[in-house]
Amino acid sequence: MSFSPDYKNVALEQVYLTPLAVQQQLAKDFAQVGQALPENFTNKDLRPSEITAIVKEKIIEILEQGEQELLQLLYIIDIPEKDFFAILPHADFIDLLTERVILREAYKVYLRNKFGQER
């Protein structure tokens, strides 16, 4: 998945402006596959680097459980399987996947804020 500059900028903006909303979205989607993020993850704004470290650690845990578990999470987050397999051979695979997960979740928050207010 290559990101358009607008998609990436909008998503990054959400991480910096509304980190708690992004954290809550991450926690919600991880919970749908039985993966709990740390208890304080949804209680206070974390710095983007903290969010990244926590999500990366959790992705590593899930991957150790098996590829199917990770693919199930990516399905819920809405990251296409082909994008997963495209970055799989990269040496920095976990970092790339972590970035994609956070950006996709942040974009969901953006869309919800943008279109939820127009109703």
Secondary structure as GFF3:
##gff-version 3
##sequence-region A 1 119
A	DSSP	alpha_helix	5	17	.	.	.	ID=ss1
A	DSSP	alpha_helix	19	31	.	.	.	ID=ss2
A	DSSP	three_ten_helix	39	42	.	.	.	ID=ss3
A	DSSP	alpha_helix	48	65	.	.	.	ID=ss4
A	DSSP	alpha_helix	67	77	.	.	.	ID=ss5
A	DSSP	alpha_helix	81	87	.	.	.	ID=ss6
A	DSSP	alpha_helix	93	116	.	.	.	ID=ss7
###
